[in-house]
Amino acid sequence: MGESSSMTRDNMHFTEFAGNYINTVSRTFDHKIILSIELLARDLLNAWIESKQVFICGNGGSAGNSIHLANDFIYGVGAGSDGKKIGMRVESLAANSAVITCLANDTGYENIFSSQIEVKADKEDLLIVLSGSGNSKNVVKAINTAKRLGIKTYAITGFSGGVCREIADNSIHFEVDDMQVAEDAQLIVGHLCMQWLNMKRHLVPDR
């Protein structure tokens, strides 16, 4: 009986914790945030229609999210029962470990994204930076480099938003002091855009 009661208390404790966590994630998506996500979705659609390149970058969990979302935009946006529309030209700048370790070793970790942008990007491409704090030197430098080259920039951040929130052309800022919630929000933003783009795939010309 005592053991059963203990298990019940443990289960209730987790249930309460889980409910609070999920409510925190949900509350971050207010009307202002939705409008800022819509701007990103429309810019992604224009990039798809015009065959512009989209770059995504971040560190740690945000790097993993950038790779995940690149996959969704390359393939998932075009998939449908009516056939396959070619996907977007998207690259995660965190995906190539050889390039990253080379640049970090030879030029400094702060250059691992900006150096790639210098080589790969063209004017009117799009950069999406994913960051919890918004203060990591490499993502800040990525935004500054992109802006100098005429590339539109988005920062998806948590906490205070940091430098990235201030310097990006467009900011999607989640006021949460929790890295995991901030990283959850990054994926939700990407998935919202991906599914909306999938519904708009008929607007993209065949290539």
Long-range contacts (C-beta under 8 A, 24 or more apart in sequence): 21-181, 24-176, 24-178, 24-181, 25-181, 25-184, 25-185, 25-188, 28-174, 28-175, 28-176, 28-181, 28-185, 29-185, 29-188, 33-172, 33-173, 33-174, 36-170, 36-171, 36-172, 36-173, 37-172, 37-189, 37-192, 37-193, 39-170, 40-128, 40-154, 40-170, 40-172, 40-189, 40-193, 41-192, 41-193, 41-196, 41-197, 43-126, 43-152, 43-154, 43-170, 44-73, 44-88, 44-126, 44-193, 44-197, 45-197, 45-200, 45-203, 47-88, 47-89, 47-125, 47-126, 48-77, 48-88, 48-197, 48-204, 49-203, 49-204, 49-205, 50-124, 51-89, 51-207, 52-89, 52-122, 52-124, 52-125, 52-126, 53-89, 53-90, 53-91, 53-120, 53-121, 53-122, 53-125, 53-126, 54-88, 54-89, 54-90, 54-91, 54-125, 54-126, 54-127, 54-128, 55-90, 55-91, 55-92, 55-93, 55-116, 55-117, 55-120, 55-121, 55-125, 55-126, 55-127, 55-128, 55-146, 55-151, 56-90, 56-91, 56-92, 56-93, 56-94, 56-127, 56-128, 56-129, 56-130, 57-92, 57-93, 57-94, 57-113, 57-127, 57-128, 57-129, 57-130, 57-138, 57-139, 57-142, 58-94, 58-129, 58-130, 58-131, 58-139, 58-186, 59-94, 59-131, 59-136, 59-138, 59-139, 61-179, 61-180, 61-183, 62-130, 62-131, 62-132, 62-183, 62-186, 63-92, 63-94, 63-130, 64-94, 65-130, 65-183, 65-186, 65-187, 65-190, 66-92, 66-93, 66-94, 66-95, 66-128, 66-130, 67-92, 67-94, 67-95, 68-187, 68-190, 69-128, 69-186, 69-187, 69-190, 69-194, 70-95, 72-190, 72-191, 72-194, 73-190, 73-194, 73-197, 76-194, 76-198, 77-194, 77-197, 77-198, 77-201, 78-198, 78-201, 78-204, 79-198, 80-198, 80-201, 85-201, 85-202, 85-204, 85-206, 86-204, 86-206, 86-207, 88-197, 91-120, 93-117, 93-142, 109-137, 109-138, 110-137, 110-138, 110-141, 111-138, 111-141, 112-138, 113-138, 113-139, 113-141, 113-142, 114-138, 114-141, 114-142, 114-144, 114-145, 117-142, 117-145, 117-146, 117-149, 117-151, 118-145, 118-149, 121-146, 121-149, 121-151, 122-149, 122-151, 123-149, 123-150, 123-151, 124-150, 124-151, 124-152, 125-151, 125-152, 126-151, 126-152, 126-153, 126-154, 127-151, 127-152, 127-153, 127-154, 128-153, 128-154, 128-156, 129-153, 129-154, 129-155, 129-156, 129-164, 129-168, 130-156, 130-183, 130-186, 131-155, 131-156, 131-157, 131-158, 131-162, 131-164, 132-157, 132-158, 132-159, 132-179, 132-182, 132-183, 133-157, 133-158, 133-159, 133-160, 133-162, 134-158, 134-159, 134-160, 134-161, 134-162, 134-163, 134-164, 134-165, 135-162, 135-163, 135-164, 139-164, 140-164, 140-167, 143-167, 143-168, 156-185, 156-186, 156-189, 157-182, 158-182, 158-185
